[in-house]
Amino acid sequence: MFSIERTIRVGFPLRVYFTRNVFAPTNTLLREVLLNGGSQRSHKVMVVLDESLAQARPELGAEIEGWFRLHAERLSLVCPPVVIEGGERTKNSLVHVSEIHSHVDRYHIDRHSYLIGIGGGALLDMAGLAAATAHRGVRHVRLPTTTLSQADSGVGVKNGVNAFGKKNFVGTFAPPYAVVNDFEMLNSLSDRDKRGGMVEAVKIALIRDREFFESIESNAQKLRVFEPAAMELLIQRCAELHLNHIATSGDPFESGSARPLDFGHWAAHKLEQLSDYKIRHGEAVAIGIALDVIYSRETGLLDATSAERALRLLEVLGFELFTNELLHTDPTNTPLVLNGLEEFREHLGGELAVTLLQAIGRGVEVHEMNTAKVAAAIRELHERQAARAKIVSAFG
């Protein structure tokens, strides 16, 4: 027998910038990013724009084209921004990935060109997959435009679309060339979408950073009404903790089974599917976190006071912690959401690895879940919702 083995090490710089009005004529940040601090060559650029953002800001397309005209000697916008539907629908097939591929081919976008995705997390997931698979990798720049994508998904290394009724079944790990968070983009969001991303900050604070959790607690009333300074601090710290994990976990592409940043997600992904994606990702994660917080308490991992603090913070921020999809059952009267555990196990390569809480700021990995205790946690969330509804009704 003869064999050859070598270890291949590849470094990926991952840069996240924070700015305002990225396409203002006087803002040169994006130029500096794309020219990489002084490159002398010219680059082609293609922009993919989230349809809901284009509708909310009808002037944005012209702003983008005007900005590129100012920098045309070095940056060539090959066509007007390509507007594609955002939200989970854009991830439910490979249609839009193929659409982007066709533009990459038509306009001769190469590996030294840029594909810029501007939109929410779902559009960035889809556009990132298109960029990662065209020419085995076109430089991809993300401009996240939602709280959720600026704080969490947009600063990660995952790209993907859904298939066979499962979240992100088809995808890649491919770090973006850069991420540019423009806080002004958040102003066009609905309150529902502004709130959605806060849950990822609560998530990472619960499993990694007690001080950050306490900061969110102290700013909860400001965050509830989306006070800009409080929102920006939350997004910056959440993004920083996310990047710290990717850079230092030793497993940025999740070759193993540990996925601590998916705390609360085994149930969330299933709830999104069961609701036909009417429940937004952040809303589903809030419920998934609540479920796992109660489960952690009931299994003796987490003290009752800490559990209540976590649940209360989610409620103060405006999240509902129960949905009727938790009560949907199969013919054996087993909650359908429990199928999310098996799908999570399969997604992780056969070994279940779920993050629970030992304390605020400290997560712990477990490899089995007691389904009877999960069902009991569902009942508790149902009762909690009913009790809150009575209080609201009593006080009008």
C-alpha atoms as one frame of an Amber mdcrd trajectory, in Angstrom:
protein
   0.000   0.000   0.000   1.209   3.514  -0.838  -0.384   6.769   0.268   0.373
  10.487   0.329  -1.058  12.858   2.896  -0.586  16.581   3.237  -2.267  19.179
   5.416  -3.600  22.087   3.383  -4.037  25.311   5.313  -5.989  28.178   3.792
  -6.457  31.553   5.439  -9.560  33.660   4.847  -9.577  37.310   5.918 -13.131
  38.288   6.850 -13.665  42.041   7.023 -16.800  43.693   8.386 -17.206  47.468
   8.019 -19.798  49.778   9.557 -20.920  52.965   7.852 -23.861  55.172   6.891
 -25.125  56.006   3.411 -22.666  53.741   1.641 -23.764  55.023  -1.790 -23.572
  58.713  -0.927 -21.280  60.504  -3.441 -18.859  61.464  -0.665 -18.635  57.970
   0.866 -15.571  56.164  -0.508 -15.601  53.133   1.811 -16.916  50.717  -0.812
 -14.343  51.948  -3.347 -11.551  51.285  -0.848 -12.944  47.821  -0.136 -13.265
  46.849  -3.796  -9.873  48.246  -4.784  -8.303  46.554  -1.782  -6.341  49.527
  -0.544  -4.721  50.570  -3.807  -5.054  47.892  -6.496  -4.270  49.400  -9.904
  -6.510  47.148 -11.982 -10.114  47.832 -12.905 -12.911  45.526 -11.789 -16.317
  44.574 -13.112 -19.130  44.695 -10.585 -22.597  43.165 -10.631 -25.194  44.116
  -8.008 -28.104  41.939  -6.868 -30.773  43.934  -5.017 -33.520  42.653  -2.717
 -36.921  43.393  -4.280 -38.541  44.452  -0.992 -35.733  46.948  -0.394 -36.056
  48.276  -3.942 -39.755  48.834  -3.328 -39.188  50.502   0.041 -36.459  52.722
  -1.390 -37.304  53.271  -5.087 -34.464  55.772  -5.424 -31.805  53.256  -4.376
 -31.180  51.759  -7.806 -30.410  55.194  -9.263 -28.180  55.990  -6.259 -26.169
  52.826  -6.866 -25.759  53.564 -10.580 -24.801  57.174  -9.822 -22.171  56.091
  -7.293 -20.559  53.714  -9.777 -20.510  56.396 -12.461 -18.374  58.489 -10.098
 -15.869  55.631  -9.889 -16.186  54.318 -13.441 -12.475  54.626 -14.199 -11.780
  51.708 -11.832 -15.140  50.079 -11.116 -17.441  49.083 -13.971 -21.070  48.347
 -13.074 -21.906  45.874 -15.827 -25.687  46.388 -15.715 -28.345  48.085 -13.590
 -28.921  46.343 -10.240 -30.575  42.977 -10.769 -33.714  43.018  -8.612 -34.671
  39.621  -7.181 -37.321  38.716  -4.640 -36.084  38.444  -1.068 -37.425  36.560
   1.916 -37.553  32.797   2.257 -39.209  32.367  -1.153 -35.947  33.259  -2.857
 -34.345  30.233  -1.166 -37.006  27.697  -1.978 -35.476  26.652  -5.307 -32.358
  27.101  -7.418 -34.175  29.327  -9.912 -32.629  32.577  -8.744 -29.177  31.019
  -8.381 -29.401  30.080 -12.063 -30.642  33.581 -12.885 -27.538  35.091 -11.306
 -25.313  32.546 -13.057 -26.782  33.605 -16.386 -25.886  37.237 -15.678 -22.386
  36.233 -14.581 -21.955  34.488 -17.924 -23.573  37.233 -19.999 -21.495  40.055
 -18.535 -18.269  38.048 -18.266 -17.968  38.352 -14.515 -14.721  36.589 -13.579
 -12.852  35.654 -10.407 -11.432  39.171 -10.108 -14.867  40.748 -10.489 -17.345
  41.374  -7.685 -20.884  40.206  -7.085 -22.471  42.500  -4.497 -25.597  41.284
  -2.700 -27.759  43.967  -1.090 -30.640  42.727   1.027 -31.778  40.557   3.872
 -30.288  37.283   5.010 -32.265  35.056   2.645 -31.204  36.980  -0.455 -27.596
  37.041   0.767 -27.685  33.270   1.354 -28.908  32.698  -2.190 -26.616  35.245
  -3.872 -23.677  33.908  -1.875 -24.355  30.411  -3.181 -24.458  31.766  -6.738
 -21.173  33.630  -6.223 -19.475  30.618  -4.606 -20.430  28.283  -7.462 -19.811
  30.531 -10.500 -16.256  29.960 -11.723 -15.736  28.031  -8.452 -15.895  31.337
  -6.636 -16.526  34.935  -7.614 -15.632  37.600  -5.065 -18.773  38.226  -3.054
 -19.462  41.391  -1.068 -22.471  41.466   1.245 -24.422  44.597   2.127 -26.888
  43.292   4.725 -29.956  45.484   5.108 -31.834  43.910   8.039 -31.051  43.769
  11.735 -30.806  39.982  11.514 -28.377  39.937   8.603 -26.211  42.800   9.900
 -25.874  41.209  13.340 -25.643  37.543  12.421 -26.274  35.767   9.134 -24.711
  38.363   6.846 -21.374  38.268   8.667 -21.045  34.473   8.567 -19.509  32.049
   6.084 -22.586  30.066   5.062 -24.540  30.244   1.814 -27.453  28.093   0.775
 -30.965  27.436  -0.383 -33.698  25.112   0.836 -34.557  21.785  -0.756 -36.668
  18.701   0.040 -38.495  20.682   2.720 -35.278  21.285   4.672 -33.501  24.532
   5.469 -30.214  25.146   3.666 -30.023  21.617   2.223 -27.991  22.871  -0.747
 -25.159  25.217   0.161 -21.515  26.037   0.637 -19.121  27.419   3.192 -17.505
  30.396   1.486 -16.453  33.531   3.377 -17.481  36.770   1.679 -14.741  39.047
   0.403 -16.144  41.722   2.718 -19.286  42.742   4.579 -20.453  46.366   4.690
 -23.129  47.189   7.265 -24.902  50.424   6.386 -27.022  51.452   9.374 -29.160
  53.767   7.224 -30.525  50.708   5.433 -32.376  49.745   8.624 -34.607  52.815
   8.469 -36.806  51.316   5.750 -37.581  48.178   7.772 -40.900  47.402   9.413
 -40.886  47.118  13.207 -41.254  43.354  12.789 -38.061  43.134  10.754 -36.144
  45.538  12.990 -36.998  43.341  15.961 -36.166  40.039  14.263 -32.400  40.365
  14.448 -32.305  41.202  18.143 -32.892  37.566  19.014 -29.541  36.534  17.546
 -27.867  38.988  19.912 -29.768  37.494  22.854 -28.759  34.031  21.621 -25.034
  34.663  21.454 -25.096  36.620  24.711 -26.785  33.711  26.487 -24.237  31.156
  25.323 -21.073  33.293  25.248 -21.147  36.659  27.019 -22.955  37.384  30.289
 -21.865  41.037  30.202 -23.450  41.449  26.770 -26.666  39.850  28.039 -26.781
  42.316  30.916 -26.178  45.184  28.483 -29.147  44.041  26.400 -31.231  43.806
  29.582 -30.325  47.358  30.612 -31.122  48.696  27.137 -34.235  46.571  26.618
 -36.737  49.442  26.706 -34.638  51.462  24.238 -34.296  48.427  21.976 -38.022
  47.773  22.181 -38.614  51.142  20.481 -35.574  50.728  18.205 -33.507  53.597
  19.596 -30.728  53.930  16.962 -27.682  54.127  19.249 -28.800  51.074  21.244
 -29.519  49.156  18.021 -26.109  49.966  16.565 -24.261  48.864  19.688 -26.215
  45.603  19.726 -25.448  44.908  16.050 -21.743  45.702  16.393 -21.204  43.505
  19.447 -23.270  40.642  18.048 -21.314  40.729  14.777 -18.028  40.827  16.693
 -18.918  37.783  18.798 -20.033  35.939  15.673 -16.729  36.620  13.927 -14.784
  35.695  17.049 -16.455  32.285  17.014 -15.761  31.698  13.325 -12.122  32.727
  13.704 -11.313  30.908  16.953 -13.604  27.876  17.220 -11.206  25.680  15.262
 -14.082  24.506  13.057 -15.301  27.459  10.955 -16.758  25.204   8.255 -18.456
  22.873  10.756 -16.613  19.698   9.818 -17.510  18.336  13.255 -20.912  18.124
  14.882 -20.725  21.065  17.292 -22.812  24.086  16.281 -23.104  26.321  19.344
 -24.294  29.318  17.337 -27.398  27.313  16.437 -28.736  27.506  19.991 -32.517
  27.394  19.680 -32.374  26.588  15.977 -33.314  22.910  15.885 -36.900  23.872
  16.714 -36.782  27.199  14.862 -36.013  25.664  11.484 -38.873  23.195  11.868
 -41.327  25.882  13.000 -40.504  27.967   9.937 -41.263  24.980   7.722 -44.461
  24.040   9.590 -45.750  27.600   9.192 -44.917  27.613   5.483 -42.396  30.322
   6.437 -45.081  32.704   7.718 -43.077  32.720  10.951 -39.936  34.743  10.269
 -36.549  33.297  11.183 -35.957  35.620  14.143 -39.431  34.944  15.519 -38.883
  31.196  15.241 -35.474  31.448  16.928 -37.028  33.332  19.867 -39.473  30.473
  20.375 -36.708  27.895  19.918 -34.546  29.633  22.522 -37.466  29.807  24.955
 -38.089  26.097  24.462 -34.444  25.194  25.112 -34.172  27.572  28.085 -37.096
  25.828  29.793 -35.687  22.424  28.847 -32.311  23.422  30.327 -34.039  24.402
  33.567 -36.135  21.230  33.723 -33.097  18.994  33.214 -31.224  20.708  36.043
 -28.674  22.504  33.888 -29.962  26.039  34.467 -31.293  27.720  37.608 -34.868
  29.009  37.585 -33.938  32.677  38.093 -31.635  32.706  35.068 -34.240  30.925
  32.959 -36.864  33.524  33.848 -34.455  36.381  33.042 -33.884  34.946  29.577
 -37.588  34.429  28.880 -38.509  37.841  30.253 -35.914  39.636  28.139 -37.293
  38.086  24.964 -40.795  39.204  25.947 -39.701  42.749  26.814 -38.052  43.026
  23.389 -41.422  42.183  21.867 -41.135  38.500  20.946 -43.952  35.990  21.253
 -42.719  32.767  22.839 -45.456  30.478  21.569 -47.032  29.620  18.231 -49.794
  27.162  17.447 -47.403  25.216  15.197 -45.907  23.835  18.429 -49.194  21.969
  18.951 -49.269  20.313  15.514 -48.957  16.539  15.936 -48.578  13.406  13.831
 -51.061  10.469  13.945 -49.324   9.173  17.096 -49.949  12.531  18.831 -46.233
  13.375  18.792 -45.472  17.084  18.249 -44.250  17.576  14.686 -41.644  20.044
  15.862 -39.762  17.089  17.365 -38.962  15.982  13.822 -36.615  18.938  13.866
 -34.320  16.991  16.190 -33.902  14.149  13.713 -33.416  16.571  10.828 -30.797
  18.392  12.904 -29.075  15.071  13.649 -28.967  14.241   9.942 -27.711  17.723
   9.042 -24.888  17.321  11.575 -23.720  14.020  10.111 -25.549  11.527  12.280
 -24.617  12.675  15.786 -26.992  15.042  17.522 -25.284  18.053  19.097 -27.597
  20.601  20.702 -26.443  23.615  22.690 -28.264  24.203  25.974 -27.570  26.583
  28.879 -25.616  26.004  32.071 -25.716  29.666  33.041 -26.243  33.031  31.427
 -23.161  33.421  29.261 -22.265  29.730  29.247 -23.610  27.143  26.852 -23.127
  23.391  27.045 -23.403  20.736  24.344 -25.643  17.683  24.774 -26.124  14.727
  22.469 -29.589  13.553  23.416 -32.908  15.269  24.162 -35.678  13.805  26.297
 -38.744  14.205  24.081 -41.155  14.002  27.030 -39.404  16.966  28.658 -39.478
  18.858  25.348 -43.232  18.232  25.174 -43.563  19.506  28.747 -41.646  22.653
  27.801 -44.082  23.206  24.930 -47.007  22.952  27.355 -45.358  25.459  29.683
 -44.896  27.959  26.856 -48.565  27.482  25.925 -49.637  28.139  29.510 -47.324
  31.146  29.758 -48.900  32.653  26.660 -52.405  32.069  28.000 -51.502  33.724
  31.322 -50.016  36.761  29.555 -53.098  37.056  27.362 -55.318  37.171  30.460
 -53.224  39.948  31.959 -53.370  41.965  28.740 -57.135  41.429  28.528 -57.639
  42.458  32.164 -55.761  45.733  31.715 -57.129  46.481  28.265
